[in-house]
Amino acid sequence: MPFISKDWRSPGEAWVKTEEGWEKLKVLECVKRKRDTEIPPHCHITLKCTREIAGFNGLGEAVRRLDFRSSVRDGRRFNYVCALLRLLVSGKGITSLPGGAQRLLLQMLEEVATYVSDSQQNINVLRGLVQQLRLLVNQENQKCWGKPLGSQSLWDGHVQTIQRIQNIASQIQIREPGPNIRPKLHDLPEECVREIILRITDYKDLDASASAWSLMAALISEQRVWRELSHYHFNKQQIDFILDKMCLQDTKERHRNWQAIYHALRKTYGVPEELQYAEILAFCRLCRCLFWPSAGHPCIADQCPDIRQRIREAGNSDNTETQPVPPAQFLKYFSL
């Protein structure tokens, strides 16, 4: 006969209503304790989530613990957060997530819109997200005889948030700097403009810069720009292979078309995704923790200095303690 009692895998949780919805009390207590002790944002996860071992594997808890909402206003993390939001809005869509996670992610999208409006930067990123949100609303309104699945009141709140995001995006106007603000980009010497170009790591940004100003177009056509970009993204073996393939190995440096070489490398090997972001989320192999490299994390190796020696004695020959976590890999941790 069945044994009627509390499920041993879930003995019950205390829930507290917050501005962002209902949250587990232990999550809020952990966040409060983190703020009191100034522990950097991080999130311990279990790579193989089961019903018995779940930990903080919910996407909403992970996003909150890693402080994604505040990271929107961090210039180094902005592109990573937006890439994650693009993946969530497209594909299965935000509506496949729990209600609390849906609300949190839409709040992040609204924060992106506000930041872009205030900073007058990355407007194209916001427009792409708004376009995806518009498609999402149209798709959801066509489901179930014109009504989206799930709570109608929750969806109505989402529609209001999406409408605010669209209003913010439609009201953005680029403000020209005042005539008395100096120096402007056009006032900089050619050497300074070249140094700016040499720090661009995406060929699409180089193409856009070339179409914006004739001096930038002349500088971007220099072989040095594409040579350094090639060496930044690819190793010597990959470059040598392409040079052999293009029959350029024996030619002199000044006779090589490095722009063509870079595009051949990109098409052959692809550009590593972690190099597309100024800062990318990292995973610690020692303590199974996700964290931002610039903030660090409280690692078990710091609390127990001989942990590294124990790992080596256990036969783990991999000396890499951390690995980058691209947005798609981050979502795989939550089966998305």
Beta strands, then each sheet from edge to edge (+ up, - down):
strand 1: 15-18
strand 2: 21-24
strand 3: 42-44
strand 4: 282-284
strand 5: 289-291
strand 6: 322-324
sheet 1: 1+ 2-
sheet 2: 3+ 5- 4+ 6-
end
